[in-house]
Amino acid sequence: MIKKENLNHKKAITVLSGGLDSAVATAVYAKEYDIHAITFDYGQKAAKKEIQVSKEICKALNIKHTVMDLKWLGQISNSALTTDKPIPEIENNKLDDTKTCTNTADKVWVSGRNIVFTSIATSFAEAEHAEIIIVGWDKEEAATFPDNSKEFLEKYNQMLKEGSPQNITVKAPAIDLNKKEIVQLGQKYNAPMNLSYSCYKGNNKHCGVCESCMRRKRAFKEAQIPDPTDYEQ
């Protein structure tokens, strides 16, 4: 467990999916802020597993945790994450192929997901007088998911300046990092990466073949850090 050293009781809200990126991003600020983590159940196939590991991560980091029911979001989306459509799989040598990854991203896109999540986190931040909102957006996923990009982060923060009466900033410590660098950052901050769950399918073990699993595998391998993940294949 990370022991808090926060004397000023600064507050933060984190959008915690239980995945590698959000777990590391949260750990970066865990000693400096009193953090309230929010995990969203939007009817995704991995919801049960994501909620389970998010609770474990929050326990390890000694932070408050809330689960929000957003099943309406899954109901209006046509994503493979929230319907009976098959989760796309990808080969390791295609992870940097823009055409292939754009195609898989289209299949798992959830309508307005990060806009909705960050807006709800803004409501929590205003209500709890939090200074920052922590997100796991990163450079590698921004290549095919525009709501993970640095431009989106900057524009959202500009909107907060115009639309919120409080001084709140969205912080994305991995915004300029690829997955390998996120794993390295996680090791630096003693993030509970062993508890995190990245798989789209929601099984007990990571499937090892969906794009999210493949990127996780590659990240630990390239970072030369032992991968604590249990994969089906």
N, C-alpha and C positions, 0 to 999 in steps of 0.2 A: 504494500500500500504506500502511495506517495504521501508523505507527511506535509501538511500545509504549513507554509511559513508566511502567510498573508497577515500582515498587521493592520492594513488599512481597510480591510473588508471590502475591497473593490468587487463588484459583481459582474458576472458574465452569463450569457446564455449560449449553450452550444447545441447545434443541430447534429445529433449523434445517431447515425444509422447502425452503428456497431461494426462498420467496415474499417479497413485499414486506414484510409485517409482521415476519416472523422475521429477515429481513436487517437491517432498521432496528433492531429490538430488540437484536440482537447487536452492531451497531456502536455503540450507546449505551454499552456496557460494554467495548468492545474495548481501550481504552487503560488502563483501571483494573484489569482482570483478565486472568489467563492462562486462556483459554477453550478448552474442549473441546466441539466441536460434534457433535451426533448427528443423523443424517438417517435416517428410517425408510422402508424399502421394505415396504409392506403390500399389494403387488400392485395399487397404483393405476395408472391409465392413464398418468399423468404421471411415474411413478417414475424412469424412465431420465433424463428431462430434469431432474427435481428433484435427483437425485444429481449430475448433471453440473454444474449451476449452483451447487449447494451447495459442491462442491469448489472452484469458481472463487471464490466468496465467501470461503471459508476462506483461500484463497491470498492474496486481496486484503487480508484482515484479519490475516494471519499467525497463524492459529490451527489447532489440531489438529482433524482430522475423522475420524469413524467412521460407517460405514453399518451399520445394524442390519436384519437380515432378519426381518420380521414378517408374512410372507405368510399365515400362519394367520388373521390379523385380517381380511384381505380375503376369505378363503375363508368365514368365518362371517358376513360382512356382506352386505347386500342392496343396497348402494349403487351408484349409477350410476358412481361413481369406480372400482369394483373388479369390475364385472360388464359384460356386453355391452349393458346398458341405455343408451339415448342420454343424453348430458349435456344437461341442460335449458338452454335459452337464454332470455334476458330482454331486454326493451327498456329503454332508459335511463330512460324516464319511469315505469317500474315499480320502480325500485330502492329506493324508500322506501315502497312499498305492502306493508304487513305481510302481507296474505293471500297475495299472489303470492310474496313472498320466503320465507314459511313453507313454501309448497308446494315451491319449488325446494330449500330447505334439507333438507326431508324426503327428497327424492330423492337427495341427495348425502351424507346422514348416514352416517358409518362408526361402527359399534357401539363405544362406549366409547373412541374414539380418543385424546382428550386425557388421559383418565384413565390409559390404558395408557402413552402417551408420557411423561407426567410422572412416573409411577411408575418407569419404567425410568431416567429421568433422575435420580430420587432415588437409585436404586441406584448409579449412576455417581458422584453427588455424595458419598455416604457413603464409597464406596471410594477416591475421590480427595481426600477432605477438602475439597471445594468448599463455599464459603459460600453461593453463590446458584445458582439454576436460572433461566435466561432463557427467556421464552416470548413469542410474538408476539400474544397475545390482545388484542382491541381492542373498543371500544364499539360500532362499527358492526356487526361480525359477531355480537356478543353479542345483538343484537336477535332473531336467529333460531337462533343456536347457543349453548345454555346453558353449554356447556363453554368459552366464551370470556368469560364474564361476570365482573364484579368480585366478585359473591357467590361464584362458584365459586373464584376466586383466594383470597379470604379464608378460605373453608372448607378449601381444600387446605392453606393455610399453618397453619391451626389443627390439622389432622390431623398435619402434620409436627411440630408442637410436642409432640403427644401420642405420636407413633409413631416418631420418630427420635431416637437418642441424641445426634445432632449438631445444631448450630444452623444449619439450612439454611432459606433463604427463597426462595420463587418470586418472581421479579421480572418484571413485565409493564409496561414503560414506556409502552405504548400503550393501557393498560386504559381510560383515560378519553378516548381520541382516536377520531375518525373517520378515514377513509382520507386525506382531504385533509390533516389534521393530521399523519398518519403520514408522508406525503411531505415535509411541511415539517420534521418532526423529522429525517427522513433527510438532508435537505439540510444541516441544522444540524450533524449529526455526520459528514458526508461519507460516508454509507453507500453501498455499491456497489449502488445501486438499479438501475443499468443492467445488472447481472448477474442480477438476480432474475427469477424466473419464476412467474407467477401462474395460468396457464391450467390448467383441469381436463383438457383433452384430450391433452396430452403431445406435440403436434406441435412441429416446430422453431420455428415462429412462434406467437405467441399467436393464438388463434382470433379474439378480438375480440368474441365474441358470448355466451360463457358468462357467468354472473353474476360470477365472479371477475375476468374480463377487463374487464367493463363497469364494475365498481367501480374497478379500477385506472385505466382511461381517465379516468373522472370525477375521480378524486383528483388526477391530475396537472393536468388542465384547471382544476379549481377552485383548486388551489394556485398556478396560474400559473407552473408550473415545467415546462420542456420535457420531454416524455415520450420517454424513450429506447427505448421498446418497439417492436418490429416486429410489427405485427398483420396477420393475413390479410385482415381486413375491419373 
